[in-house]
Amino acid sequence: RTDRMLPVDWSTDFLLCAWGEVAAALGAPDPHALYRELLPQAGELVVAGTANASWGSVHGVLGRLAARTGDADAARAHLAEAVRVDTAVGAAHWAERARSAL
């Protein structure tokens, strides 16, 4: 099942990124649609609640989605920015994940 219904509350942004990771890995739900939905959040960090969980820069999710859709230029740009942001905030694991995808 690949349709998704997201609550509109404090968890929405985090869940959108979680679905973005699923779409980047599996190709469903629609990675193009998730890319468009996440793009306005590009400059933010992926966090749940009051940072109970943090998955680095939204640029990392966008980069993986762009790669899945075949947009290599956008993927490289997002992943390079994810490396920069994640390194700056001390999120070494997420910076390395983005770096390895470049």
C-alpha positions, 0 to 999 in steps of 0.5 A: 500500500503506497497511499499516505494520509498525514495528520496535520499536527506537530508530526506532519513535517517529520512524517513527510520526510519519513515518507520521502525516505521510503519513496527514495528507497522504493520509488513509492509513494510518488517521489516526484510529489514528495520532492515538490512537497518537501522543497519549501522545507529545504533549509530546515532540519528533519526533527520529530517534536522537540528534537526527540529524533533528528535526521539531519538536513531536509536537503539529504531527503531531497537529494535522495528523492531527486536521485530516485527521479533521475535528476542528477544535478538536483541530487548533487546540489541537495546532497552537497548542501546536506553535507555542509549543513549536517557538518555545521550542526555536528550531525556527522552521521547524516553528513557522511550519509549524504557525502556517500551518495554524492 
